[in-house]
């Protein structure tokens, strides 16, 4: 807290700060900065971008690793898939109420740090996966996810706008680049999470006949498929994996709480009550529909959600676990993470030169080829390389959807929560 106070004092006398910019202090914005002051502020902005990105990497290597295992790890009565759906159902509802209220109350940094704890409890629930623990944990994650992602997007937009001003570049280019850096780290979490799950769950796959594998892929029926590869691993093994994930996620909380610079709580002149907050957010949501960009983003965002759900649930279970075994889920998703991270970093630079639309068209065409192959190809242990290719293609397209949707949304929206 003393460090933040000192920074504020220095900024008020010598240079405009990100905090002051967020509060709209125009008089400080007009102060001419020296080259050294510009370099110092740019370093501070980049530091916060990298720290938050690393924290999300730590937290989501566990969450993404467990999400891809839900349809295989907790498949009895559809527990894993149902609770995963519950997360996003609660998230959809909480978006209207919680984000701005919590950010106004505790600030961006603490919103991110505290929201991570909801994910940590979800990781712990997977060690004792029954309806009571998993449903409760899923609701908590859904409630925490909306403030978490809103705080991250708002934080990056504010500092990205400031960086663009002092670096004399278009605002959209800077924001898009920062989101590219963020999603590079974020998608690396897919790699690290996959390595952990594959290492801990490593074991021999069952010997399957051609008749057994014919039930995998697009032909998989959860109520009829009795493949030996679909058996759950021992409880001790699951707890080992969950314990590793929790330890790494706690590091994410500490990283944000200790090292990330705080943005002020006062993002608005006054803080409305709860009812006014809910009505204001709902009104702002519908007002955004005045913009044609929002009508374009809605179906693309929905499609992005559909394809992520298909990858995490159907591809991991029906294609990988069914034919190769649960421990291979992590290995097959490794190229997904590599390609996703590389495209997340490069996507922002590519869109700068060719524009967003050609990039989105390329992603749609690649996605179509992936889905077409999955529809007609039956998984086979002797053609394991095909799954790696499909995962790589999926990683490229997911990176395009994630970076372009987030950067487009944050730069076209008229109200930043």
N, C-alpha and C positions, 0 to 999 in steps of 0.2 A: 504494500500500500504506500510505503514511503517512496519507493521508486517511482510509482505513478504520479505521486504528488510533485516530486522533483521534476519529472518530465513535463508536467503541465506548467510548472512555473517557468521552466526554460522556454517552452514553446510560446508562452504568452509574451515573452520579451524578445525573442530572437527569430523564431520561425513558425510557420503555420503547421499545426499537427493534424494527424488523422482525426484525433478526438475533436479538435476545434472545427474541422471540416464537417464532421458528422453533425455538430450542433449548429452549423450554418453561420459560423462567425466570419462574416465577410470581410471585416476590417483586417484580420490577420492574413486572409487570403491575398490581400493586395500588397503585403510586405515583400519586397524583393529579396530573394535568397541568394546567398553566396554559393559558389560551386561546392564548397565543403558541406554546407548545410543541406543542399540538395542530395549529395551523396549519402549523408548521414540518414536523412529521412527515407531515401530509397532503400538503404540497407535495413532500416527498421521495418519497413513494409514487407520486404522480401523475407525477413526473418519470421515475421508472424505468419506469412503464407506457408512457409516451409514447416514451421512448428505445428500449425493446425493440421496440415496435410499428413504429417508423420503421426500425429495423435489419432486421426481417423484411420490410418493404416493399422496401427496397433489394435484399435477397437474392432474394426471390421474384418481383420483377418480371422477373428474368432466367429463373428456373426455370419459372415459369408460362408466360412467353412462349414458351420453347423447348418445353415440354411440349405445348402446343397445336399446335406445328408438326411434331412428331415423325412423325405419320402422313403428312404431306405432304413434309417436308424430307428424311426418311430412310426413304422408303417401299420402297426396293429390298429384296426378300427379307423385308419386314416388320421391318427393323432397328429403326426408331424405336418401334414399338408393342411389340415383344418386349422391348427394353431398358427401356421404361417399366414393363412388367409385372414385370420382374426387380427393379426398384427396390422395389416394394411387397411382393414376395415375400420379399426379404431383410429389409425393414423389419418384416414380420410375425414373422419368426424372431428378429431382434435385440431385439425388445421384451422378450422374456423374460430376456435376459441383461445387456445393456449399460447401460440408463439409470441405474438406481440405483447400479451399480458405478462408473460414470464420474462421476456427480454427487457421490457420496461422496468420490471421490478428488480432483477438481479444482474442485468447486463449480458452482453454477448458471451464473454469469456466464461462466466459461471453457468450460463445456460448450457453451453457445450459440455463443460466438465461434469455438471450434475446429471445431464441427460445420459451420459455414458453409463451411469450406474444402473439405469433400467436395462441396458444391454447385458451388463455383468450378471444381473439377477436371472436373465433369460439363459445365459450360459450355464449358471449353476442349476437351473431347473432341468436342463437336459441330462444331468447326472442322475436325477430321480424323475424320469419322465412318466408322469401319470396325468390324468385329466386336470386335477386340481392345481398342480404346480405349473403345468405348461400353459393352461388357459390364463392363470393369473399373471405369469411372466409375459405372455403374449400381449395382454392388455397394457402392462407397464411399458413394454417396448413401443407399442403404438402411441401411447401418451407422450413418451419421451422423444420419439422420432421427429414429430412435427416441430417442436421448439429447436431441436438439434440442427436439423437441416435448414430451417429458416434463419437461425443465428449464423450458421456458416455462410449461407448465400448472402445475407445482408452484410456481414463483416467483409466478405471478399469484394462485394460491390462497392462499399464505402472506400476501402483502401485502394481498390482498383481505379476508381474514379480519381482519387487523390494522386495516385501514381501517374495516371495519364496527364494530369494537369502539370505536374512538375517535370515530366519527361517530354512534354510537347508532342503527344501522340493521341490518336482517336481513343475516346473512352471505351468503345466497344472492343477495340483490339486489345487493350490492356486487361479488361475484365475477362475476355475470352482466353487470353494467355494464362491468367491466374487460375481460371477454372481448369485449363489444360494441365497445369502443374499439379493442381489438387487431385484431379482424377487419375493422373499418372501414379501418384502415391496411393490413391484409393484402390486402384486396380492391382497394384503390387500386393495389396492385402489378399487378393485372390490367390496369388502365388504362394505367399508365406502360409496362409491358412491351409492351402492344399498340401503343402509339404508336411505340415504338422499332422494333419489327419491321415495322410497316407503312411507316414512313418509309424504313428501310434497304432493304427488299425491294420498294419501290414499282416498278411496271412495268405494262405494258399486258396486259390479259387477251386470250386467244385468242378469235377469232370462232367461236362454237359454233352448230351447227344444233340444231333441236329434237330431232333424233335423238341428238345428243351429250348434251344435257342430260337426256334421258330415262334415261341411265345414272347420273345423280347421285341424291343423296338416299337414300331407303330402297332404291332399286333398284341402288345401286352395288355392283359386284362387283370387288374389287381385282385379280383375275387377268384380267379381261376389259376393264376400263375403260382406254382409251388416250387419254383427254382430254389435249389439249395443255396445259391449265392445270395438270396434275399434274407437269410437268417441273420438276426441281430448279433453283434459282437458281445463278449462278456461284459458284465457291469464294471469290473475293475478296469478294463481297458477304456471304457467310455469315461470313467471318472479321471483317469490319467490325462486323456485328451482335454476334458473340460477344465481340469486344474491348470494346465498349461495355458489355455485360452484366457482364463480369468486373470492369471498373473500378468500377462501381457496387456490386457485391457486396463488393469489398475495403473500400469505405467502411463497409459494414455491420459487418464484422469490427472495424474500428477504433473505430466508435461504441460497440459493446458493451464492448470491451476497455478503453477509456479512460474512458468517462463513466458506465456503469451501475454502481450500488452493488453490492458483493459480498454474497451471503448466505453463511453459514458452511458449511464442508464437513461439519461434524458434525451431520447431520440425525438421527442415531441415536446411542444411547449407545456402541455398539461396531460395528465394521465386520466382518461375517462374511467368510469366505473365499469363493472363487469358487463352489465346489460348493454351499455353504450358501446363497449368494446366489441361484443359479439355482433351487434347490429352494424357497426362500422365496418368490420371485416367482411361481413356478408355483402354489404352494399358495395364495398370496394371490389369484391370478387366478381359481382355481376357487372359492375361498371367496366371492368377489364374487357368484357365481351364486346365493347364498342370497337375494339381494335381488331382488325382482320388478322393480325399476327396471332392473337389468342385463339381464334377459330382454327387456325392452321396447327397451332401447338397442341390443342386438346386431343385430336385423334392420334398425333404422333406420340404424345406422352402416354396415352392409353396403350398404344401398340408396344411402346418400350416396356411398359409394365407386363404386358402379356408375354412378350418374348423372354423376359427375365424369369417369370414364373415357369414357363415351359422348360427353360434351361435348368433351373434349380430343382424342379420336381420331376418332370417327365424324362428329360435327357439323362439326368444323373441316375434315376432308378431304372427306367425301362430299357435304356441303351447300355449304360455302363455297369451298374450293379448287377443287373439281370444276367449279363453275358460274361462279365469279367470279375465281379466281386466288389464289395463295398469299399475296400481299401484302394481300388483303382480309380475311384471317383476323384480323389485328390490329384493323381497323376494325369488323368485325362484333362482336368481343368487347368493344369499348369500352362499349356500353350494359350488357353483362353486368357489367363492373367497377363502373360507376356505381351500378347498382341493387343490386349485392351490397354495396358499401360503405355505401350509405344504409340498407339493411335491416339490416346488421350493427350499425350505430350505433343504429337505432331499435328493433331487435328486443328488446334487453334492457329498454328502457323499456316496450315494448308488453306483454311477458310479465309485467312487474310488475303490470299492471292486469287483464289478461285470463287470465293463466296460460299455461303452456307448451303444454298439450294443444290448445287452440283454434288456437294459432299453428302447431303441427305439422300439424293437420288442414287448415288453409288452404294450407300448403306442399304437402301431398300432392295436394290438388285442383288446384292450379296446375300441378304437375308432370304430372299426368294429362292436362290440356289440352294442354300442350306436346308430350308424347309422341304423343298422338292426332293432332295437326296434322302432326308430322313423318312419321308413318306414311303418311298419305294425300296429302300435298302434295309435288309434284315441284319441286325448285328451278328457278328461272328468273331469268336476269339482269334481266329487266324487272320482277320482283317482289322486288327486293333488300330492300325495307322489311320483308318478312315475316321475313327472317332476323334483322333488328335486333329485331323484336318478340319472336321466340323466344328470342334471347340475353338480352333484358331479363327475361323471365319466368323463365328459367333462373337468372339472377343472384339474383332475389328468393328463390327456393326454396333455392338453395345456401346463402345467408346464414342462412336459418332453420335448416337442418340443422346448419351449422357452429357457430353461436353456441349453440343450444339443446343440442346433443349435448355440446359441451365443458363448458358450465356445469353441465349436469345430471350428467355423469360426475364432475366434480371435487367437487361438493357432496354426492353420494350415496356416494362411495367411502369405504371405511373405512381404507384404507391409501394414503397419498400417496407415490408413488415420488419 
